């Protein structure tokens, strides 16, 4: 091929600045809207089963169920989300969206299941609506990017809508950040494409604001300015100083959010860079690079969790890991070679690689080698390549392509049905923690994490036999995990096997002496076994590790009460009341301590405050009656006793008669 002839083969869409295009009316102008409407309806019904799903025990507690800030939707918590990291990440808009869902859920008492479990329907509905909107935005983005090629936009958006790897981002409540950041990300790309068609500072500002909203939803959006440059490349813009100057604010935002995220996550990384050698990390990154592509093309054995392979010297790694760097290098070489003929292939791969590169586990974080959710945004690039060349088959005059175009259409239709079927089944996998982890175990029976998580789920339901079985399966695979021994202790505690529970907690503490909850649980178990001194020792150790953990004071106060150390109990209850002044039980128990210490005025004040907070508490009225009796205020004591009886609290008849006589 002659050097001078290469450029004429490249697809380089030209930007039309100001050329008036004659508007077309009739059915053709409605086609994009009809197609978009069809895609939205299809997406909704495909994912509709997820609306019946529950919360899972994988990050959902940290994001919603056990998150105090999420449970209060107000200006104060909004400020908190923007000023603090949540769930080991900085994504205030994501947390606000979850808080809003929680707010509307608790307002409607019908949204609680029979077991008083918070219904997840509002959370799943919001995530599904965002996915539906993202499908629409993908269609619009590709429609304008491809110069209004409806088929290209339709195929790209269809694949994005129905691909099984996207189920995780939509059906997992904790992954709200994925669908939310993608919404703003795609909206920003659309405005940028319109900016390239008709430059203007306002469009660039709007693009920047949408980028900022995307960053506030998930830090993965930091790659946005690189995608803008990829679009510039696809459109054949000359990379002049102006092209880079206009991106400076975007790169500044990306660096700020990137550094912030690195600082936050580096403090709590599960797997560190020192665990694997450089070559192993190169293998894992290369493996992820090619496996995301493979599963996007052929989504067999889709799983919510993909464990790392064993790197023990006695275990031989699968050949695919050893070959992955070479395969990845060959793919990169092919992409570079393709730039001689077209920008479509290289642009699609730039989009894919830019969005996926930060999660390729070259610097391992977490216990999974890859995750379906990371393909949510990056897949658009590969789907665009597929869509472009399928469309080319229909508009090309090449003989072979003309003869194959309807065969290709039939194959694509069958392929789409195949994807829909798998995606529909995958939404069922996320029904609850049991279905989730059972699915992982069926595919990776040698992975320890799913046994631990499913065991935790069974334990939360008091299904101790099943929980015990899963924890034992975990220990057979991995013996040095402190968490599973702590959970095993919880299970023994539920079964009333105090000695075995203490043994399991002690084993956990031997492996991890900094886990506050393990010390707390062992202290509670010591209390149940009447071993009070050991219990106090563990409570105190837990407080050394986390002085602000109120649950420690709550439990230690009851232990002091049982021991008869009433002054110490008063101190703990006073701290708890200061932290939670609306808790009537704290006033009740501090009142009991004051009564035992014969500090009757203080006891009466606490019992009366308890009554003010909970007027239906019969025991509080009786305790107030007994305290008034000690203060020789017999009339008031008699009145409180009568009120206790009216609330079905049993009062000794002799005591009541005595009060009646003394009150005159």
C-alpha positions as CSV (number, residue, x, y, z in Angstrom):
1,X,0.0,0.0,0.0
2,X,1.3,3.4,-0.9
3,X,2.1,5.7,2.0
4,X,0.0,8.5,0.6
5,X,-3.1,6.3,0.2
6,X,-3.5,5.2,3.8
7,X,-5.5,8.2,5.1
8,X,-8.3,7.8,2.6
9,X,-9.2,4.4,4.1
10,X,-9.6,5.8,7.6
11,X,-13.0,6.5,9.0
12,X,-12.6,10.0,10.3
13,X,-16.0,11.7,10.8
14,X,-15.8,15.4,9.9
15,X,-17.2,18.0,12.2
16,X,-19.8,20.2,10.5
17,X,-19.6,23.7,11.9
18,X,-22.6,25.7,10.9
19,X,-23.7,23.8,7.7
20,X,-27.5,23.8,7.6
21,X,-29.0,20.4,7.2
22,X,-32.4,20.2,5.7
23,X,-34.8,18.6,8.1
24,X,-36.6,15.5,7.1
25,X,-40.2,14.9,8.2
26,X,-42.2,11.7,8.1
27,X,-41.8,8.2,9.5
28,X,-38.0,8.3,9.3
29,X,-37.7,11.0,11.9
30,X,-39.7,8.9,14.3
31,X,-37.5,5.7,13.9
32,X,-34.9,6.7,16.6
33,X,-37.7,7.5,19.1
34,X,-39.5,4.2,18.3
35,X,-36.3,2.2,18.7
36,X,-35.4,4.0,22.0
37,X,-38.9,3.3,23.4
38,X,-38.6,-0.4,22.5
39,X,-35.2,-0.6,24.2
40,X,-36.5,1.0,27.4
41,X,-39.5,-1.3,27.6
42,X,-37.3,-4.4,26.9
43,X,-34.8,-3.3,29.6
44,X,-37.5,-2.7,32.2
45,X,-39.1,-6.1,31.8
46,X,-35.8,-8.0,31.6
47,X,-34.8,-6.6,35.0
48,X,-38.2,-6.5,36.6
49,X,-37.6,-9.7,38.6
50,X,-34.9,-7.8,40.6
51,X,-37.6,-5.7,42.2
52,X,-38.5,-8.7,44.3
53,X,-34.9,-9.2,45.5
54,X,-33.8,-8.6,49.1
55,X,-30.7,-6.9,50.5
56,X,-27.6,-9.1,50.5
57,X,-24.9,-9.3,53.2
58,X,-22.2,-8.2,50.7
59,X,-21.6,-4.5,51.4
60,X,-25.4,-3.7,51.6
61,X,-25.2,-3.5,55.4
62,X,-22.3,-1.1,55.2
63,X,-24.0,1.1,52.6
64,X,-27.6,1.0,54.0
65,X,-28.7,-1.3,56.8
66,X,-26.0,-0.4,59.3
67,X,-25.2,3.1,58.1
68,X,-26.5,5.7,60.5
69,X,-26.1,8.6,58.1
70,X,-28.2,6.9,55.4
71,X,-31.1,6.5,57.8
72,X,-31.5,10.3,58.1
73,X,-32.2,12.2,54.9
74,X,-31.6,15.8,55.9
75,X,-29.2,18.7,55.3
76,X,-26.9,17.7,58.1
77,X,-26.2,14.3,56.7
78,X,-25.9,15.7,53.2
79,X,-23.0,17.8,54.5
80,X,-21.6,14.7,56.2
81,X,-21.5,12.8,52.9
82,X,-19.7,15.5,51.1
83,X,-17.2,15.9,54.0
84,X,-16.5,12.3,54.7
85,X,-15.8,9.0,53.0
86,X,-18.5,6.3,53.2
87,X,-18.0,2.6,52.8
88,X,-14.3,3.0,52.0
89,X,-15.1,5.4,49.2
90,X,-15.9,9.0,48.4
91,X,-19.3,9.1,46.6
92,X,-21.6,11.6,48.3
93,X,-24.3,11.6,45.5
94,X,-24.5,7.8,45.7
95,X,-25.0,7.9,49.5
96,X,-27.6,10.6,49.2
97,X,-29.5,8.6,46.6
98,X,-29.5,5.6,49.0
99,X,-30.6,7.8,51.9
100,X,-33.5,9.1,49.8
101,X,-34.6,5.6,49.1
102,X,-34.4,4.7,52.8
103,X,-36.4,7.9,53.7
104,X,-39.3,6.9,51.4
105,X,-39.2,3.3,52.5
106,X,-39.5,3.9,56.2
107,X,-42.4,6.4,55.6
108,X,-44.4,3.5,54.1
109,X,-44.9,0.7,56.7
110,X,-46.0,-1.6,53.9
111,X,-42.4,-1.7,52.8
112,X,-41.4,-4.0,55.6
113,X,-41.5,-7.7,55.1
114,X,-43.3,-10.1,57.5
115,X,-40.1,-10.5,59.5
116,X,-39.7,-6.7,60.0
117,X,-37.0,-6.8,57.4
118,X,-36.6,-3.6,55.4
119,X,-38.0,-4.2,51.9
120,X,-35.5,-3.4,49.2
121,X,-38.1,-2.6,46.5
122,X,-37.4,1.2,46.5
123,X,-33.7,0.7,46.2
124,X,-34.0,-1.8,43.4
125,X,-36.5,0.4,41.6
126,X,-34.2,3.4,41.6
127,X,-31.2,1.3,40.3
128,X,-33.4,-0.2,37.6
129,X,-34.7,3.3,36.5
130,X,-31.1,4.5,36.3
131,X,-30.1,1.5,34.1
132,X,-33.1,2.2,31.8
133,X,-32.0,5.8,31.5
134,X,-28.4,4.7,30.9
135,X,-29.6,2.5,28.0
136,X,-31.3,5.6,26.6
137,X,-28.2,7.7,27.0
138,X,-26.0,5.0,25.3
139,X,-28.4,5.1,22.4
140,X,-28.2,8.9,22.2
141,X,-24.5,9.1,22.6
142,X,-23.7,6.5,19.9
143,X,-26.4,8.0,17.7
144,X,-24.7,11.4,17.7
145,X,-21.2,9.9,17.8
146,X,-21.8,7.8,14.7
147,X,-23.4,10.7,12.8
148,X,-27.0,9.4,13.4
149,X,-26.5,5.8,12.3
150,X,-29.6,4.3,13.9
151,X,-28.5,0.7,13.5
152,X,-25.1,1.4,15.2
153,X,-26.8,3.2,18.1
154,X,-29.5,0.5,18.4
155,X,-27.1,-2.5,18.5
156,X,-24.8,-0.8,21.0
157,X,-27.6,0.2,23.3
158,X,-29.3,-3.2,23.0
159,X,-26.1,-5.1,24.0
160,X,-25.6,-2.6,26.9
161,X,-29.2,-3.2,28.0
162,X,-29.3,-7.0,28.0
163,X,-25.8,-8.2,28.7
164,X,-25.6,-10.5,31.7
165,X,-22.4,-8.9,33.0
166,X,-24.5,-5.8,33.7
167,X,-26.9,-7.5,36.1
168,X,-24.5,-7.1,39.0
169,X,-24.4,-3.3,38.6
170,X,-28.2,-3.1,38.5
171,X,-29.3,-5.8,40.9
172,X,-26.8,-5.2,43.7
173,X,-27.9,-2.3,45.9
174,X,-24.4,-1.5,47.1
175,X,-23.4,-1.0,43.4
176,X,-25.7,2.0,43.0
177,X,-22.6,4.0,42.4
178,X,-22.1,2.2,39.1
179,X,-25.4,3.1,37.5
180,X,-25.4,6.6,39.0
181,X,-21.9,7.6,37.8
182,X,-22.6,6.1,34.4
183,X,-25.7,8.3,34.1
184,X,-23.8,11.5,34.5
185,X,-20.8,10.2,32.6
186,X,-22.8,9.4,29.5
187,X,-24.7,12.7,29.7
188,X,-21.4,14.5,29.8
189,X,-20.2,12.7,26.7
190,X,-23.3,13.6,24.8
191,X,-22.9,17.3,25.6
192,X,-19.3,17.1,24.6
193,X,-20.2,15.5,21.2
194,X,-22.6,18.4,20.7
195,X,-19.8,20.8,21.7
196,X,-17.7,19.3,18.9
197,X,-20.5,19.9,16.4
198,X,-21.0,23.4,17.6
199,X,-18.3,24.7,20.0
200,X,-19.4,27.0,22.8
201,X,-18.1,27.6,26.3
202,X,-21.5,26.9,27.9
203,X,-21.5,23.3,26.5
204,X,-18.0,22.8,27.8
205,X,-19.1,24.1,31.3
206,X,-22.1,21.8,31.3
207,X,-19.8,18.9,30.3
208,X,-17.6,19.7,33.3
209,X,-20.5,19.9,35.7
210,X,-21.8,16.5,34.6
211,X,-18.3,15.1,35.0
212,X,-18.1,16.5,38.5
213,X,-21.5,14.9,39.3
214,X,-20.1,11.6,38.0
215,X,-17.1,11.9,40.2
216,X,-19.4,12.6,43.2
217,X,-21.1,9.3,42.3
218,X,-18.1,7.1,41.8
219,X,-14.3,7.9,41.6
220,X,-14.1,5.6,38.5
221,X,-15.2,8.6,36.5
222,X,-11.6,10.0,36.7
223,X,-11.0,8.6,33.2
224,X,-13.6,11.0,31.7
225,X,-11.0,13.5,30.2
226,X,-9.2,10.6,28.6
227,X,-12.4,9.5,26.9
228,X,-12.9,13.1,25.7
229,X,-9.5,12.8,24.0
230,X,-10.5,9.5,22.5
231,X,-13.6,11.1,21.0
232,X,-11.3,13.9,19.7
233,X,-9.2,11.2,18.0
234,X,-12.2,9.5,16.6
235,X,-13.5,12.7,15.1
236,X,-10.1,13.4,13.6
237,X,-9.4,16.6,15.6
238,X,-5.9,18.0,15.4
239,X,-4.3,17.8,18.8
240,X,-3.5,21.4,19.0
241,X,-2.8,23.3,22.3
242,X,-6.4,24.4,22.4
243,X,-7.6,20.7,22.5
244,X,-5.5,20.2,25.6
245,X,-6.1,23.6,27.3
246,X,-9.8,23.0,27.3
247,X,-9.2,19.7,29.1
248,X,-7.1,21.2,31.9
249,X,-10.0,21.7,34.4
250,X,-11.1,18.1,33.7
251,X,-7.7,16.7,34.4
252,X,-7.4,18.8,37.6
253,X,-10.7,17.3,38.9
254,X,-9.6,13.8,37.9
255,X,-6.3,14.2,39.8
256,X,-7.9,15.6,42.9
257,X,-10.5,12.8,43.1
258,X,-8.0,10.2,42.1
259,X,-5.6,11.1,44.9
260,X,-8.4,11.3,47.4
261,X,-9.6,7.9,46.5
262,X,-6.1,6.4,46.7
263,X,-5.6,7.8,50.2
264,X,-9.0,6.5,51.4
265,X,-8.6,3.0,49.9
266,X,-4.9,2.5,50.7
267,X,-5.8,2.5,54.4
268,X,-8.1,-0.5,54.1
269,X,-6.9,-2.5,51.2
270,X,-7.6,-6.2,51.7
271,X,-4.9,-7.5,49.4
272,X,-1.6,-5.6,49.1
273,X,0.9,-5.2,46.4
274,X,3.5,-7.2,48.3
275,X,1.4,-10.4,48.2
276,X,2.2,-11.2,44.5
277,X,5.4,-10.9,42.5
278,X,5.6,-8.4,39.6
279,X,5.1,-11.2,37.0
280,X,2.1,-12.6,38.9
281,X,0.5,-9.1,39.0
282,X,1.2,-8.7,35.2
283,X,-0.5,-12.1,34.6
284,X,-3.5,-11.2,36.6
285,X,-3.9,-7.8,34.9
286,X,-3.5,-9.4,31.5
287,X,-5.9,-12.1,32.4
288,X,-8.5,-9.6,33.4
289,X,-7.9,-7.6,30.2
290,X,-8.7,-10.6,28.0
291,X,-11.4,-12.3,30.2
292,X,-13.6,-9.2,30.3
293,X,-13.5,-9.2,26.5
294,X,-14.2,-13.0,26.4
295,X,-17.1,-12.8,28.8
296,X,-18.6,-9.8,27.0
297,X,-18.6,-11.9,23.8
298,X,-19.5,-15.3,25.4
299,X,-20.9,-14.8,28.9
300,X,-20.6,-18.3,30.1
301,X,-20.1,-19.1,33.8
302,X,-21.0,-15.5,34.9
303,X,-20.4,-15.2,38.6
304,X,-20.8,-12.5,41.3
305,X,-17.3,-13.5,42.5
306,X,-14.2,-14.5,40.7
307,X,-11.5,-15.7,43.1
308,X,-7.8,-15.5,42.6
309,X,-6.0,-18.7,41.5
310,X,-3.8,-20.3,44.1
311,X,-0.2,-19.1,43.8
312,X,1.2,-21.7,46.1
313,X,4.5,-23.3,44.7
314,X,2.9,-26.7,44.9
315,X,0.0,-25.6,42.6
316,X,0.4,-25.3,38.9
317,X,-1.3,-22.2,37.5
318,X,-3.8,-22.8,34.5
319,X,-2.1,-22.2,31.2
320,X,-4.4,-19.2,30.4
321,X,-2.7,-17.2,33.1
322,X,0.8,-17.9,31.7
323,X,-0.3,-17.0,28.2
324,X,-2.4,-13.9,29.1
325,X,0.5,-11.4,28.8
326,X,1.3,-12.6,25.3
327,X,-2.4,-12.6,24.3
328,X,-2.9,-9.1,25.7
329,X,0.2,-7.9,23.8
330,X,-1.1,-9.4,20.6
331,X,-4.5,-7.7,21.0
332,X,-2.7,-4.3,21.6
333,X,-0.6,-4.9,18.5
334,X,-3.7,-5.7,16.5
335,X,-5.4,-2.5,17.7
336,X,-2.4,-0.4,16.8
337,X,-2.2,-2.1,13.3
338,X,-5.9,-1.3,12.7
339,X,-5.2,2.4,13.0
340,X,-3.7,2.2,9.5
341,X,-7.2,1.5,8.1
342,X,-9.9,2.8,10.5
343,X,-10.4,4.7,13.7
344,X,-13.4,2.7,14.7
345,X,-11.6,-0.3,16.0
346,X,-8.9,1.7,17.9
347,X,-11.5,4.1,19.3
348,X,-13.7,1.3,20.6
349,X,-10.6,-0.3,22.3
350,X,-9.4,3.0,23.7
351,X,-12.9,3.4,25.3
352,X,-12.8,-0.1,26.7
353,X,-9.2,0.0,27.9
354,X,-9.4,3.5,29.4
355,X,-12.5,2.5,31.5
356,X,-11.1,-0.9,32.6
357,X,-7.4,-0.2,33.1
358,X,-7.8,1.1,36.7
359,X,-9.4,-2.2,37.9
360,X,-7.2,-4.7,36.1
361,X,-5.7,-5.7,39.5
362,X,-2.1,-4.9,38.6
363,X,-2.1,-3.5,42.1
364,X,-4.4,-6.0,43.8
365,X,-7.2,-4.7,46.0
366,X,-9.8,-7.1,47.4
367,X,-10.1,-10.9,47.1
368,X,-11.5,-11.1,43.5
369,X,-9.4,-11.1,40.3
370,X,-12.2,-9.5,38.3
371,X,-15.8,-8.4,38.7
372,X,-18.7,-8.1,36.3
373,X,-19.5,-4.5,37.5
374,X,-16.3,-3.3,36.0
375,X,-17.5,-4.1,32.6
376,X,-20.6,-1.8,32.9
377,X,-19.1,1.3,31.3
378,X,-16.1,-0.2,29.5
379,X,-18.3,-2.6,27.5
380,X,-19.7,0.3,25.5
381,X,-16.5,0.6,23.5
382,X,-16.5,-3.1,22.4
383,X,-20.2,-3.1,21.7
384,X,-19.7,0.0,19.5
385,X,-17.1,-1.9,17.4
386,X,-19.6,-4.9,17.0
387,X,-22.4,-2.5,16.1
388,X,-20.4,-0.5,13.6
389,X,-19.3,-3.5,11.6
390,X,-22.7,-5.2,11.7
391,X,-24.1,-2.0,10.2
392,X,-21.3,-2.0,7.7
393,X,-22.4,-5.4,6.5
394,X,-25.8,-3.9,5.5
395,X,-24.6,-0.8,3.8
396,X,-21.6,-2.3,2.0
397,X,-21.8,-3.2,-1.7
398,X,-19.3,-6.0,-1.2
399,X,-20.7,-9.3,-2.8
400,X,-19.9,-11.6,0.1
401,X,-21.2,-9.2,2.7
402,X,-24.4,-8.7,0.7
403,X,-25.0,-12.4,0.6
404,X,-24.3,-12.8,4.3
405,X,-26.1,-9.8,5.7
406,X,-29.4,-11.6,6.6
407,X,-27.5,-14.6,8.0
408,X,-25.6,-12.2,10.2
409,X,-28.9,-10.6,11.2
410,X,-30.3,-14.0,12.2
411,X,-27.2,-14.9,14.1
412,X,-27.3,-11.6,16.0
413,X,-31.0,-12.1,16.8
414,X,-30.3,-15.5,18.3
415,X,-27.3,-14.1,20.1
416,X,-29.5,-11.4,21.7
417,X,-32.0,-14.0,22.8
418,X,-29.2,-16.0,24.3
419,X,-28.0,-12.9,26.3
420,X,-31.5,-12.1,27.4
421,X,-32.0,-15.6,28.7
422,X,-28.8,-15.6,30.8
423,X,-29.4,-12.0,32.1
424,X,-32.9,-12.9,33.2
425,X,-31.6,-15.9,35.2
426,X,-28.8,-13.8,36.6
427,X,-31.2,-11.4,38.2
428,X,-32.5,-14.4,40.3
429,X,-29.0,-15.1,41.6
430,X,-29.2,-11.8,43.4
431,X,-32.5,-12.6,45.2
432,X,-30.8,-12.9,48.6
433,X,-27.6,-13.8,50.3
434,X,-28.3,-17.5,50.1
435,X,-28.9,-17.6,46.3
436,X,-26.0,-15.3,45.7
437,X,-23.3,-17.3,47.6
438,X,-24.8,-20.7,46.6
439,X,-24.3,-19.7,43.0
440,X,-20.7,-18.7,43.6
441,X,-20.1,-22.0,45.5
442,X,-21.5,-24.0,42.6
443,X,-19.0,-22.4,40.3
444,X,-16.0,-22.1,42.6
445,X,-16.3,-24.7,45.3
446,X,-12.7,-24.2,46.4
447,X,-13.2,-20.5,47.1
448,X,-13.4,-19.8,50.8
449,X,-15.2,-16.4,50.8
450,X,-18.6,-17.6,49.7
451,X,-18.8,-20.2,52.5
452,X,-18.0,-17.5,55.0
453,X,-20.7,-15.1,53.6
454,X,-23.4,-17.7,53.3
455,X,-22.5,-19.0,56.8
456,X,-23.0,-15.4,58.1
457,X,-26.4,-15.3,56.4
458,X,-27.5,-18.6,57.9
459,X,-26.3,-17.4,61.3
460,X,-28.3,-14.2,61.0
461,X,-31.4,-16.4,60.6
462,X,-30.4,-18.6,63.6
463,X,-30.0,-21.5,61.1
464,X,-27.0,-22.6,63.2
465,X,-26.5,-26.1,61.7
466,X,-26.2,-24.7,58.2
467,X,-24.0,-21.8,59.4
468,X,-21.7,-24.3,61.2
469,X,-21.4,-26.4,58.1
470,X,-20.3,-23.5,56.0
471,X,-17.8,-22.2,58.5
472,X,-16.2,-25.6,58.8
473,X,-16.0,-25.8,55.0
474,X,-14.3,-22.4,55.0
475,X,-11.8,-23.6,57.7
476,X,-10.9,-26.6,55.6
477,X,-9.8,-24.3,52.8
478,X,-8.3,-21.5,54.9
479,X,-7.2,-21.9,58.6
480,X,-5.8,-18.4,59.3
481,X,-8.8,-16.2,58.9
482,X,-9.7,-14.4,62.1
483,X,-13.1,-13.4,60.9
484,X,-14.5,-16.9,60.3
485,X,-13.5,-17.9,63.9
486,X,-15.3,-14.9,65.2
487,X,-18.4,-15.8,63.2
488,X,-18.0,-19.4,64.4
489,X,-18.0,-18.0,68.0
490,X,-21.2,-16.2,67.3
491,X,-22.8,-19.4,66.0
492,X,-21.7,-21.4,69.1
493,X,-23.2,-18.6,71.2
494,X,-26.5,-18.9,69.4
495,X,-26.5,-22.6,70.2
496,X,-25.7,-21.9,73.9
497,X,-22.3,-23.6,73.7
498,X,-20.5,-21.0,75.8
499,X,-17.1,-22.8,76.1
500,X,-16.9,-23.5,72.4
501,X,-17.8,-19.9,71.6
502,X,-15.1,-18.6,73.9
503,X,-12.6,-21.0,72.3
504,X,-13.5,-19.7,68.8
505,X,-13.3,-16.1,69.9
506,X,-9.9,-16.6,71.5
507,X,-8.6,-18.3,68.3
508,X,-9.9,-15.3,66.3
509,X,-8.1,-12.8,68.7
510,X,-4.9,-14.8,68.4
511,X,-5.0,-14.2,64.6
512,X,-6.2,-10.6,64.9
513,X,-5.8,-8.8,68.1
514,X,-7.2,-5.5,66.8
515,X,-10.8,-6.6,66.0
516,X,-13.1,-4.6,68.3
517,X,-16.2,-6.7,67.7
518,X,-14.5,-10.0,68.5
519,X,-13.4,-8.6,72.0
520,X,-17.0,-7.3,72.4
521,X,-18.6,-10.6,71.5
522,X,-16.2,-12.5,73.8
523,X,-17.0,-10.1,76.6
524,X,-20.8,-10.7,76.1
525,X,-20.2,-14.5,76.1
526,X,-18.1,-14.2,79.3
527,X,-21.0,-12.3,80.9
528,X,-23.4,-15.1,79.9
529,X,-21.1,-17.6,81.6
530,X,-21.0,-15.4,84.7
531,X,-17.3,-14.8,84.2
532,X,-17.6,-11.1,84.9
533,X,-13.9,-10.2,85.5
534,X,-12.9,-11.6,82.1
535,X,-15.8,-9.8,80.5
536,X,-14.8,-6.5,81.9
537,X,-11.2,-7.1,80.8
538,X,-12.5,-7.6,77.2
539,X,-14.8,-4.6,77.3
540,X,-11.9,-2.4,78.4
541,X,-9.7,-3.8,75.7
542,X,-12.4,-3.1,73.1
543,X,-12.7,0.5,74.3
544,X,-8.9,0.9,74.0
545,X,-9.3,0.0,70.3
546,X,-12.3,2.1,69.7
547,X,-13.3,4.5,72.5
548,X,-16.3,5.9,70.5
549,X,-18.0,2.5,69.9
550,X,-21.2,3.0,72.0
551,X,-22.2,-0.7,71.7
552,X,-19.4,-1.5,74.1
553,X,-20.7,0.9,76.8
554,X,-24.2,-0.5,76.2
555,X,-23.1,-4.1,77.0
556,X,-20.6,-3.2,79.7
557,X,-23.2,-1.3,81.6
558,X,-25.5,-4.3,81.9
559,X,-22.5,-6.4,83.0
560,X,-21.8,-3.8,85.7
561,X,-25.5,-4.0,86.7
562,X,-25.3,-7.8,87.0
563,X,-22.1,-7.5,89.1
564,X,-23.7,-5.0,91.5
565,X,-21.2,-2.3,90.5
566,X,-23.9,0.3,90.3
567,X,-21.7,3.4,90.3
568,X,-19.7,2.1,87.3
569,X,-23.0,1.2,85.5
570,X,-24.3,4.7,86.2
571,X,-21.2,6.1,84.5
572,X,-21.8,4.0,81.4
573,X,-25.5,4.7,81.2
574,X,-24.8,8.5,81.6
575,X,-22.5,8.3,78.6
576,X,-25.1,6.4,76.6
577,X,-27.8,8.9,77.5
578,X,-25.6,11.8,76.4
579,X,-25.1,10.0,73.0
580,X,-28.7,8.9,72.6
581,X,-31.0,11.0,74.8
582,X,-34.2,9.5,73.3
583,X,-33.5,6.0,74.5
584,X,-35.9,5.2,77.3
585,X,-34.2,2.0,78.3
586,X,-31.0,3.9,79.3
587,X,-33.0,6.1,81.7
588,X,-34.8,3.0,83.0
589,X,-31.6,1.2,83.8
590,X,-29.7,4.2,85.2
591,X,-32.8,4.7,87.4
592,X,-32.5,1.1,88.7
593,X,-28.8,1.8,89.5
594,X,-29.7,5.0,91.4
595,X,-32.4,3.1,93.3
596,X,-29.9,0.4,94.3
597,X,-27.5,3.1,95.5
598,X,-30.4,4.6,97.5
599,X,-30.1,7.8,95.5
600,X,-33.9,8.0,95.2
601,X,-34.4,11.6,93.8
602,X,-32.1,10.7,90.8
603,X,-33.9,7.3,90.4
604,X,-37.3,9.0,90.3
605,X,-36.1,11.6,87.8
606,X,-34.9,8.9,85.5
607,X,-38.0,6.8,85.8
608,X,-40.2,9.8,85.0
609,X,-38.0,10.7,82.0
610,X,-38.4,7.1,80.8
611,X,-42.2,7.5,81.2
612,X,-42.1,10.8,79.2
613,X,-40.3,9.0,76.4
614,X,-42.4,5.8,76.5
615,X,-45.8,6.4,78.2
616,X,-46.8,2.8,77.6
617,X,-43.9,1.4,79.8
618,X,-45.7,-0.3,82.8
619,X,-42.5,-1.2,84.5
620,X,-41.3,2.4,84.5
621,X,-44.5,3.4,86.4
622,X,-44.0,0.6,88.9
623,X,-40.4,1.6,89.5
624,X,-41.5,5.2,89.9
625,X,-44.1,4.0,92.4
626,X,-41.5,2.0,94.4
627,X,-39.1,5.0,94.4
628,X,-41.9,7.4,95.6
629,X,-42.6,4.9,98.4
630,X,-39.0,5.2,99.5
631,X,-39.4,9.0,99.4
632,X,-42.5,8.6,101.5
633,X,-44.6,10.3,98.8
634,X,-47.4,7.6,99.2
635,X,-50.1,9.3,97.2
636,X,-47.9,9.7,94.1
637,X,-46.6,6.1,94.7
638,X,-50.2,4.9,94.7
639,X,-51.1,6.8,91.5
640,X,-48.1,5.4,89.7
641,X,-49.0,1.8,90.9
642,X,-52.5,2.2,89.5
643,X,-51.2,3.4,86.2
644,X,-48.8,0.4,86.0
645,X,-51.8,-1.9,86.6
646,X,-53.8,-0.1,83.8
647,X,-50.9,-1.0,81.5
648,X,-51.2,-4.7,82.4
649,X,-48.1,-4.7,84.7
650,X,-48.6,-7.0,87.6
651,X,-48.4,-5.3,91.0
652,X,-48.4,-7.1,94.3
653,X,-51.8,-6.7,96.0
654,X,-50.3,-6.2,99.5
655,X,-48.0,-3.5,98.2
656,X,-51.0,-1.7,96.5
657,X,-53.1,-2.0,99.7
658,X,-50.3,-0.6,101.8
659,X,-49.9,2.4,99.5
660,X,-53.6,2.9,99.5
661,X,-53.7,3.1,103.3
662,X,-50.7,5.3,103.6
663,X,-51.9,7.7,101.0
664,X,-55.0,8.3,103.1
